[in-house]
């Protein structure tokens, strides 16, 4: 499981400030969102996979903290991210 290197590179190019920008909050949020969506699909089929449920909760918490950081520092980027990633039914 996990992201393929090609998919990860594609996300970094789409959300990063440069092709090698893997550390900015926007890229981290985009990568976490992709992993969260994949894991949610997995958990719909395997409802009793409790260790994956724990991992999902940890990822959602990490993404929430990163989103809070972006919201504090750049509200326009925050709103754009929510819209592009289709988070929170914006």
DSSP file (Angstrom, degrees, kcal/mol; ACC not computed):
  #  RESIDUE AA STRUCTURE BP1 BP2  ACC     N-H-->O    O-->H-N    N-H-->O    O-->H-N    TCO  KAPPA ALPHA  PHI   PSI    X-CA   Y-CA   Z-CA
    1    1 A X              0   0    0      0, 0.0     2,-0.1     0, 0.0    38,-0.0   0.000 360.0 360.0 360.0-178.5    0.0    0.0    0.0
    2    2 A X        -     0   0    0     33,-0.1     2,-0.3     2,-0.0     0, 0.0  -0.416 360.0 -44.0 102.9 176.9    1.1    3.6    0.0
    3    3 A X        -     0   0    0     -2,-0.1     2,-0.2     1,-0.1    32,-0.0  -0.625  53.6-123.5 -85.7 139.4    1.7    6.1   -2.7
    4    4 A X     >  -     0   0    0     -2,-0.3     4,-2.4     1,-0.1     5,-0.2  -0.505  25.3-116.2 -74.6 151.8    3.6    5.1   -5.8
    5    5 A X  H  > S+     0   0    0      1,-0.2     4,-2.3     2,-0.2     5,-0.2   0.859 115.8  53.3 -57.4 -35.8    6.7    7.3   -6.5
    6    6 A X  H  > S+     0   0    0      2,-0.2     4,-2.1     1,-0.2    -1,-0.2   0.927 109.8  46.5 -65.7 -44.1    5.1    8.5   -9.8
    7    7 A X  H  > S+     0   0    0      2,-0.2     4,-2.1     1,-0.2    -2,-0.2   0.893 112.1  51.4 -64.9 -39.8    1.9    9.6   -8.0
    8    8 A X  H  X S+     0   0    0     -4,-2.4     4,-2.4     2,-0.2    -1,-0.2   0.921 109.7  49.2 -63.8 -44.1    3.9   11.3   -5.3
    9    9 A X  H  X S+     0   0    0     -4,-2.3     4,-2.3     1,-0.2    -1,-0.2   0.888 109.6  53.0 -61.2 -40.0    6.0   13.2   -7.9
   10   10 A X  H  X S+     0   0    0     -4,-2.1     4,-1.9     2,-0.2    -1,-0.2   0.910 110.2  46.7 -62.4 -43.3    2.8   14.3   -9.6
   11   11 A X  H  X S+     0   0    0     -4,-2.1     4,-2.5     2,-0.2     5,-0.4   0.903 111.0  52.1 -66.2 -41.7    1.4   15.7   -6.4
   12   12 A X  H  X S+     0   0    0     -4,-2.4     4,-2.4     1,-0.2    -2,-0.2   0.905 110.7  48.1 -62.1 -41.7    4.6   17.5   -5.5
   13   13 A X  H  < S+     0   0    0     -4,-2.3    -1,-0.2     1,-0.2    -2,-0.2   0.878 114.4  46.9 -65.9 -36.6    4.7   19.2   -9.0
   14   14 A X  H  < S+     0   0    0     -4,-1.9    -2,-0.2    -5,-0.2    -1,-0.2   0.893 127.9  21.9 -73.2 -40.3    1.0   20.2   -8.7
   15   15 A X  H  < S+     0   0    0     -4,-2.5    -2,-0.2    -5,-0.1    -3,-0.2   0.611 102.9  94.0-106.7 -14.7    1.1   21.6   -5.2
   16   16 A X  S  < S-     0   0    0     -4,-2.4     6,-0.1    -5,-0.4     3,-0.1  -0.328  73.3-129.3 -81.3 162.3    4.8   22.5   -4.6
   17   17 A X  S    S+     0   0    0      1,-0.1     2,-0.3    -2,-0.1    -1,-0.1   0.742  96.7   6.4 -78.7 -24.3    6.5   25.8   -5.2
   18   18 A X  S >  S-     0   0    0     -6,-0.2     3,-1.1     3,-0.1    -2,-0.1  -0.875  89.7 -94.4-143.5 177.7    9.1   24.0   -7.2
   19   19 A X  T 3  S+     0   0    0     -2,-0.3    -6,-0.1     1,-0.2    -5,-0.1   0.772 124.8  44.5 -68.7 -24.6    9.6   20.4   -8.5
   20   20 A X  T 3  S+     0   0    0     -7,-0.1     2,-1.4    -8,-0.1    -1,-0.2   0.293  79.9 118.0-101.7   9.8   11.7   19.5   -5.4
   21   21 A X    <   +     0   0    0     -3,-1.1    -6,-0.1     1,-0.2    -3,-0.1  -0.610  22.0 143.2 -82.0  90.0    9.5   21.1   -2.8
   22   22 A X        +     0   0    0     -2,-1.4    -1,-0.2     1,-0.1    -3,-0.0   0.514  63.0  57.7-102.5  -7.4    8.4   18.2   -0.7
   23   23 A X  S    S+     0   0    0     -3,-0.2    -1,-0.1     4,-0.1    -2,-0.1   0.588  71.8 110.3-104.4 -10.8    8.4   19.9    2.7
   24   24 A X  S  > S-     0   0    0      1,-0.1     4,-2.3     4,-0.0     3,-0.2  -0.294  76.3-117.6 -67.1 153.9    6.0   22.8    2.3
   25   25 A X  H  > S+     0   0    0      1,-0.2     4,-2.7     2,-0.2     5,-0.2   0.860 112.8  57.3 -59.6 -37.6    2.8   22.5    4.2
   26   26 A X  H  > S+     0   0    0      2,-0.2     4,-2.1     1,-0.2    -1,-0.2   0.915 109.2  44.3 -62.1 -43.4    0.7   22.6    1.0
   27   27 A X  H  > S+     0   0    0     -3,-0.2     4,-2.7     2,-0.2     5,-0.2   0.921 113.2  51.1 -67.5 -43.8    2.5   19.5   -0.4
   28   28 A X  H  X S+     0   0    0     -4,-2.3     4,-2.6     1,-0.2    -2,-0.2   0.910 110.9  48.7 -60.2 -41.9    2.3   17.7    2.9
   29   29 A X  H  X S+     0   0    0     -4,-2.7     4,-2.5     2,-0.2    -1,-0.2   0.915 111.6  49.5 -64.4 -42.9   -1.4   18.3    3.1
   30   30 A X  H  X S+     0   0    0     -4,-2.1     4,-2.0     2,-0.2    -2,-0.2   0.911 112.7  47.0 -63.1 -43.1   -2.0   17.1   -0.5
   31   31 A X  H  X S+     0   0    0     -4,-2.7     4,-2.2     2,-0.2    -2,-0.2   0.919 113.2  48.4 -65.4 -43.4    0.0   13.9    0.1
   32   32 A X  H  X S+     0   0    0     -4,-2.6     4,-2.9    -5,-0.2    -2,-0.2   0.904 109.3  53.5 -62.6 -40.9   -1.8   13.2    3.4
   33   33 A X  H  X S+     0   0    0     -4,-2.5     4,-2.4     2,-0.2    -1,-0.2   0.906 109.0  48.9 -61.6 -41.9   -5.2   13.8    1.7
   34   34 A X  H  X S+     0   0    0     -4,-2.0     4,-2.1     2,-0.2    -1,-0.2   0.926 113.4  46.3 -63.3 -44.8   -4.3   11.3   -1.0
   35   35 A X  H  X S+     0   0    0     -4,-2.2     4,-2.6     1,-0.2    -2,-0.2   0.888 111.3  52.8 -65.0 -38.6   -3.2    8.7    1.6
   36   36 A X  H  X S+     0   0    0     -4,-2.9     4,-2.3     2,-0.2    -2,-0.2   0.914 109.3  48.8 -63.5 -43.2   -6.4    9.4    3.7
   37   37 A X  H  X S+     0   0    0     -4,-2.4     4,-1.8     2,-0.2    -1,-0.2   0.913 112.9  47.7 -63.4 -42.3   -8.6    8.8    0.6
   38   38 A X  H  X S+     0   0    0     -4,-2.1     4,-1.9     1,-0.2    -2,-0.2   0.920 113.4  47.3 -63.9 -43.8   -6.9    5.6   -0.2
   39   39 A X  H  X S+     0   0    0     -4,-2.6     4,-2.5     1,-0.2    -1,-0.2   0.842 107.8  56.3 -69.0 -33.3   -7.0    4.3    3.4
   40   40 A X  H  X S+     0   0    0     -4,-2.3     4,-1.4     2,-0.2    -1,-0.2   0.911 107.2  49.3 -63.8 -41.8  -10.7    5.3    3.6
   41   41 A X  H  X S+     0   0    0     -4,-1.8     4,-0.9     2,-0.2     3,-0.2   0.915 111.0  50.4 -61.7 -42.5  -11.5    3.1    0.6
   42   42 A X  H >X S+     0   0    0     -4,-1.9     4,-2.2     1,-0.2     3,-0.7   0.913 109.6  50.4 -60.3 -43.9   -9.5    0.2    2.2
   43   43 A X  H 3< S+     0   0    0     -4,-2.5    -1,-0.2     1,-0.2    -2,-0.2   0.740  99.7  64.1 -72.5 -22.2  -11.4    0.6    5.5
   44   44 A X  H 3< S+     0   0    0     -4,-1.4     3,-0.3    -3,-0.2    -1,-0.2   0.835 113.3  35.4 -66.0 -30.6  -14.8    0.5    3.7
   45   45 A X  H << S+     0   0    0     -4,-0.9     2,-0.6    -3,-0.7    -2,-0.2   0.814 124.8  41.2 -88.0 -34.9  -13.9   -3.1    2.6
   46   46 A X    ><  +     0   0    0     -4,-2.2     3,-1.6     1,-0.2    -1,-0.2  -0.705  66.2 169.6-117.9  77.6  -12.0   -4.1    5.8
   47   47 A X  T 3  S+     0   0    0     -2,-0.6    -1,-0.2    -3,-0.3    -4,-0.1   0.734  74.0  53.4 -65.1 -24.6  -14.1   -2.7    8.6
   48   48 A X  T 3  S+     0   0    0      1,-0.1     2,-1.8     2,-0.0    -1,-0.3   0.238  70.4 115.4 -98.6  15.0  -12.3   -4.6   11.4
   49   49 A X    <>  +     0   0    0     -3,-1.6     4,-1.6     1,-0.2     3,-0.3  -0.602  38.4 171.1 -82.6  82.4   -8.8   -3.4   10.4
   50   50 A X  H  >  +     0   0    0     -2,-1.8     4,-2.0     1,-0.2    -1,-0.2   0.799  68.6  57.1 -71.8 -29.9   -8.3   -1.5   13.6
   51   51 A X  H  > S+     0   0    0      1,-0.2     4,-2.0     2,-0.2    -1,-0.2   0.873 108.2  48.4 -69.8 -33.3   -4.6   -0.8   13.2
   52   52 A X  H  > S+     0   0    0     -3,-0.3     4,-2.5     2,-0.2    -2,-0.2   0.851 107.7  55.9 -71.1 -32.8   -5.3    1.0    9.9
   53   53 A X  H  X S+     0   0    0     -4,-1.6     4,-2.3     2,-0.2    -2,-0.2   0.910 107.6  49.1 -62.2 -40.6   -8.1    2.9   11.6
   54   54 A X  H  X S+     0   0    0     -4,-2.0     4,-2.2     2,-0.2    -2,-0.2   0.923 110.6  49.9 -64.3 -43.7   -5.6    4.2   14.1
   55   55 A X  H  X S+     0   0    0     -4,-2.0     4,-2.2     1,-0.2    -2,-0.2   0.886 109.4  52.3 -60.9 -39.3   -3.2    5.1   11.3
   56   56 A X  H  X S+     0   0    0     -4,-2.5     4,-2.6     2,-0.2    -1,-0.2   0.923 108.5  49.8 -63.0 -44.6   -6.0    7.0    9.5
   57   57 A X  H  X S+     0   0    0     -4,-2.3     4,-2.1     1,-0.2    -2,-0.2   0.886 110.5  50.7 -62.7 -37.8   -6.9    8.9   12.7
   58   58 A X  H  X S+     0   0    0     -4,-2.2     4,-2.2     2,-0.2    -1,-0.2   0.909 111.4  47.6 -65.4 -41.5   -3.2    9.9   13.1
   59   59 A X  H  X S+     0   0    0     -4,-2.2     4,-2.6     2,-0.2    -2,-0.2   0.902 110.7  51.0 -65.9 -41.0   -3.0   11.1    9.5
   60   60 A X  H  X S+     0   0    0     -4,-2.6     4,-2.3     1,-0.2    -1,-0.2   0.904 111.2  49.1 -63.7 -40.2   -6.3   13.1    9.8
   61   61 A X  H  X S+     0   0    0     -4,-2.1     4,-2.2     2,-0.2    -2,-0.2   0.903 111.1  49.1 -64.9 -41.6   -4.9   14.8   13.0
   62   62 A X  H  X S+     0   0    0     -4,-2.2     4,-2.2     2,-0.2    -2,-0.2   0.916 112.0  48.5 -63.5 -43.2   -1.6   15.6   11.3
   63   63 A X  H  X S+     0   0    0     -4,-2.6     4,-2.7     1,-0.2    -2,-0.2   0.892 109.4  53.6 -64.2 -38.8   -3.4   17.1    8.3
   64   64 A X  H  X S+     0   0    0     -4,-2.3     4,-2.2     2,-0.2    -1,-0.2   0.912 109.2  48.4 -61.6 -42.8   -5.6   19.1   10.7
   65   65 A X  H  X S+     0   0    0     -4,-2.2     4,-1.9     2,-0.2    -2,-0.2   0.913 112.6  48.0 -64.3 -42.6   -2.6   20.6   12.4
   66   66 A X  H  X S+     0   0    0     -4,-2.2     4,-2.4     2,-0.2    -2,-0.2   0.898 111.2  50.6 -64.9 -40.7   -1.0   21.5    9.0
   67   67 A X  H  X S+     0   0    0     -4,-2.7     4,-2.6     1,-0.2    -1,-0.2   0.892 108.5  52.3 -63.8 -38.8   -4.2   23.1    7.8
   68   68 A X  H  X S+     0   0    0     -4,-2.2     4,-1.9     2,-0.2    -1,-0.2   0.895 109.2  50.5 -63.2 -39.4   -4.4   25.1   11.0
   69   69 A X  H  X S+     0   0    0     -4,-1.9     4,-1.8     2,-0.2    -2,-0.2   0.936 111.9  46.2 -62.6 -48.0   -0.9   26.3   10.4
   70   70 A X  H  X S+     0   0    0     -4,-2.4     4,-3.2     1,-0.2     8,-0.3   0.902 110.7  53.4 -63.7 -40.3   -1.6   27.3    6.8
   71   71 A X  H  < S+     0   0    0     -4,-2.6    -1,-0.2     1,-0.2    -2,-0.2   0.892 109.5  48.8 -61.6 -39.8   -4.8   29.1    7.9
   72   72 A X  H  < S+     0   0    0     -4,-1.9    -1,-0.2    -5,-0.2    -2,-0.2   0.873 121.4  34.0 -66.1 -37.7   -2.9   31.1   10.5
   73   73 A X  H  < S+     0   0    0     -4,-1.8     2,-0.2     1,-0.2    -2,-0.2   0.783 134.2  11.0 -94.3 -29.5   -0.2   32.2    8.0
   74   74 A X     X  -     0   0    0     -4,-3.2     4,-2.0    -5,-0.2    -1,-0.2  -0.683  55.4-176.8-155.6  93.5   -2.0   32.6    4.7
   75   75 A X  H  > S+     0   0    0      1,-0.2     4,-2.4    -2,-0.2     5,-0.2   0.854  86.1  55.0 -63.1 -37.5   -5.8   32.5    4.6
   76   76 A X  H  > S+     0   0    0      1,-0.2     4,-2.2     2,-0.2    -1,-0.2   0.921 109.6  46.6 -63.7 -43.6   -6.0   32.7    0.8
   77   77 A X  H  > S+     0   0    0      2,-0.2     4,-2.7     1,-0.2    -1,-0.2   0.892 110.5  54.7 -64.0 -39.6   -3.8   29.7    0.4
   78   78 A X  H  X S+     0   0    0     -4,-2.0     4,-2.3    -8,-0.3    -2,-0.2   0.938 110.3  44.5 -58.5 -49.9   -5.8   27.8    3.0
   79   79 A X  H  X S+     0   0    0     -4,-2.4     4,-1.9     1,-0.2    -1,-0.2   0.888 113.2  51.2 -64.7 -39.0   -9.1   28.4    1.2
   80   80 A X  H  X S+     0   0    0     -4,-2.2     4,-2.8    -5,-0.2    -1,-0.2   0.904 109.5  50.9 -64.3 -41.5   -7.5   27.5   -2.2
   81   81 A X  H  X S+     0   0    0     -4,-2.7     4,-2.6     2,-0.2     5,-0.2   0.928 108.7  50.8 -61.7 -46.5   -6.2   24.2   -0.7
   82   82 A X  H  X>S+     0   0    0     -4,-2.3     5,-2.1     1,-0.2     4,-0.7   0.897 114.1  45.3 -58.8 -40.3   -9.6   23.3    0.7
   83   83 A X  H  <5S+     0   0    0     -4,-1.9     3,-0.5     3,-0.2    -2,-0.2   0.933 114.5  46.3 -70.0 -46.0  -11.2   23.9   -2.7
   84   84 A X  H  <5S+     0   0    0     -4,-2.8    -2,-0.2     1,-0.2    -1,-0.2   0.855 119.0  40.8 -66.6 -35.2   -8.5   22.1   -4.8
   85   85 A X  H  <5S-     0   0    0     -4,-2.6    -1,-0.2    -5,-0.2    -2,-0.2   0.495 105.5-127.1 -92.6  -3.4   -8.4   19.0   -2.5
   86   86 A X  T  <5 +     0   0    0     -4,-0.7     2,-0.4    -3,-0.5     3,-0.3   0.943  51.0 160.5  56.7  51.3  -12.2   19.0   -2.0
   87   87 A X    > < +     0   0    0     -5,-2.1     3,-0.9     1,-0.2    -1,-0.2  -0.834  56.9   6.1-103.3 141.8  -12.0   18.9    1.8
   88   88 A X  T 3  S-     0   0    0     -2,-0.4    -1,-0.2     1,-0.2    -2,-0.1   0.716 113.6 -82.0  63.9  26.0  -14.9   19.9    4.1
   89   89 A X  T 3         0   0    0     -3,-0.3    -1,-0.2     1,-0.2    -6,-0.1   0.847 360.0 360.0  53.4  41.6  -17.4   20.3    1.3
   90   90 A X    <         0   0    0     -3,-0.9    -1,-0.2    -8,-0.3    -2,-0.1   0.488 360.0 360.0 -70.4 360.0  -16.3   23.8    0.4
